[in-house]
Amino acid sequence: MERKQKKQMDLLTAIEQIVEKAKDSKLSPEFYRKASRYIKYVSDKLDLTKEQSVMLALFINRSDDSSIRISELSEDVKCSTIHILRYMNDIDVLEKREFLRCCRDLNSYRKSISYRVPFDVIEAMKRDEKYAPRRCTGLTCQELFGELEDIFDLRKENELTYESMVQKINNLFEDNKQLQFVQMVNLFADDDNDDKMILVLFCHLCVNNSDDNIGFHDLDFLFDDKREWNRQKRRISNGNHFLFYDKIIEYNNDNGMVDRESFRVTQKFKDEALSEVVLQTRNRDKNSSDYIHSDKIAEKQLFYGESIQNQIDELGGLLDEGHYQEITSRMKKAGFRCGFTCLFYGAPGTGKTETVLQLARQTGRDILQVDVSKIKSCWVGESEKNIKSLFDSYKDKVKKSEKAPILLFNEADAIINKRQEGAERSVDKMENSIQNIILQEMENLDGIMIATTNLAQNMDKAFERRFLYKIKFEKPTLEARMHIWHEMIPTLSEHDAKTLAEKYEFSGGQIENIARHNAINGILYGDRGNTLESLITYCDSERLETKQTRKIGF
């Protein structure tokens, strides 16, 4: 019997048993005694100590969570967080061996550390195999840049320390010395890791982001040491960096004037070092968003119920530039996030989008409107690049604009809906990845983001928590409908407006449709009188459910 049980043992079985026996155990010596057989199996299989094996099992038990905190592990075994902290050296080893990814969010006011278990680790466990980070040898230059993109993404999301990033990139270059690009980088910056990382990052932005307009905001995630980053920044801004001396980068120009905060990789270096990859340049806003200038937005009268009107008025007051600057300044001093994130939700045609436009017009703020369908790409990995590029573009516009523009995700149902648990398909993983990027960007937002949706009930809870203001747009009241009828058709008598408002509980968008229908018929056939009778006909046509179903046949 014992022999049969040993034969059936695998990593997931052993991990499951460790977790089961760890419940309420406080990780006592008695727990280690009862789970010794399973701990030994994991330790021998993965070349870990028994403490590391137990910590790994506890993390894998929560692998469906992309933000695991140490306090959650202590809850699982019913011990103090301090007791788990005694295992931090073991957890650090798991991170260095890439069984775990650690996100160190040390720049926000909440300063937090969380972990996740990479998908490749789970797959190795399922196959009952020892996990080892793959070494990438014999890559093409295009494939190497794909690996660099993954590394820089992990660094940007604080899942790699600077030292770990340097080690991974140096290993990648060591395994691919045959590439001309690797040889050129080693020629220019092999003796100084800081210089080497900055050079590689510029090349990554040029190749993977097709970016010929690189700003400091594209680079400032690189260093842990802010003093080192400031030193590098001064050298680049003054043109005293080896990247300028060796003609690797150059300043961009703005109407003939040198822009000391905008850079591009020189054509000379592209020809010499990047000839192995296909380069394309693009405008970051292209095919992903539309920029709407506030002075181009037509004024439009909107009618709301009293509760909604009060919320809109309050938000309009907050977005007034004087109030906005004062509030954001005080929020920063108090250590709070200063981004304004707003959700407008409710039935179609209730004025959500038009409200954003009118708020922008009233407060003099331009709008960067996101076309979600264009953000999503059929190519795996492209959508994530698009959404990151979009937020980078918005940050750039905030810095360059007198007033922070509004980032508008219109009809955002497709990107704020519930995330797929245990996603297996590539498209589901992509959707989850996009949502994770947006959630992270919302945490760090320094600006104004408004999302509109018709289906708030499908929204993921993580998004719900991150929207500071949530305004529900309901169909207009009787009084509001009367005002809308008058606004749309000024010749309508008060009696007729009341009749239509009482008879049809339409949204503002539906009333506008009917008014347009009426105007078009007036142009085509002239004023035939009997306005109310005509409008009732149009109203009945607007309500699809009142139409009789036509039989289809021959």
GIQUI-V975074 format. One record per backbone hydrogen bond with DSSP energy under -1.0 kcal/mol. CO is the residue of the C=O (numbers start at 1). NH is the residue of the N-H. Records with the same first field share a line. If there is no record, write none. Layout:
CO->NH / NH
//
This chain:
1->5
2->6
3->7
4->8
10->14
11->15
12->16
13->17
14->18
15->19
16->20
17->21
18->22
19->23
22->25
25->28
28->32
29->33
30->34
31->35
35->39
36->40
37->41
38->42
39->43
40->44
41->45
42->46
43->47 / 48
49->53
50->54
51->55
52->56
53->57
54->58
55->59
56->60
57->61
59->62
60->63
62->65
68->115
69->72 / 73
70->74
71->75
72->76
73->77
74->79
77->26
80->84
81->85
84->87
85->88
87->91
88->92
89->93
90->94
91->95
92->96
93->97
94->99 / 100
95->98
101->116
103->114
104->106
105->112
112->105
114->103
115->68
116->101
118->122
119->123
120->124
121->125
122->126
123->127
124->129
125->128
140->144
141->145
142->146
143->147
144->148
145->149
146->150
147->151
148->152
149->153
150->154
151->155
152->156
153->157
154->159
155->158
158->104
161->165
162->166
163->167
164->168
165->169
166->170
167->171
168->172
169->173
170->174
171->175
173->176
175->138
176->179
179->183
180->184
181->185
182->186
183->187
184->188
185->189
186->190
192->196
193->197
194->198
195->199
196->200
197->201
198->202
199->203
200->204
201->205
202->206
203->207
204->208
205->211
210->282
214->263
215->218
216->219 / 220
219->222
225->229
226->230
227->231
228->232
229->233
230->234
231->235
232->236
233->237
234->238
235->240
241->244 / 245
242->246
243->248 / 249
244->247
248->266
250->264
252->259
254->257
257->254
259->262
262->252
263->214
264->250
266->270
267->271
268->272
269->273
270->274
274->277
283->286
285->288 / 289
288->371
290->369
292->367
293->296
294->297
305->309
306->310
307->311
308->312
309->313
310->314
311->315
312->316
313->317
314->318
315->319
320->324
321->325
322->326
323->327
324->328
325->329
326->330
327->331
328->332
329->333
330->334
331->336
332->335
340->449
341->468 / 469
342->451
343->471
344->453
345->473
347->350
349->509
351->355
352->356
353->357
354->358
355->359
356->360
357->361
358->362
359->363
360->365
366->406
367->292
368->408
369->290
371->375
372->376
379->382
381->385
382->386
383->387
384->388
385->389
386->390
387->391
388->392
389->393
390->394
391->395
392->396
393->397
394->398
395->399
396->400
397->401
406->368
407->450
408->370
409->452
412->415 / 416
416->460
425->429
426->430
427->431
428->432
429->433
430->434
431->435
432->436
433->437
434->438
435->439
436->440
437->441
438->442
439->443
440->444
447->340
448->407
449->342
450->409
451->344
452->412
453->346
455->458
456->459
458->418
460->464
461->465
463->467
469->343
471->345
477->481
478->482
479->483
480->484
481->485
482->486
483->487
484->488
485->489
489->492
493->497
494->498
495->499
496->500
497->501
498->502
499->503
500->504
504->506
507->511
508->512
509->513
510->514
511->515
512->516
513->517
514->518
515->519
516->520
517->521
518->522
519->523
520->524
521->525
522->526
530->534
531->535
532->536
533->537
534->538
535->539
536->540
537->541
538->542
539->543
542->544
543->546
544->547
//
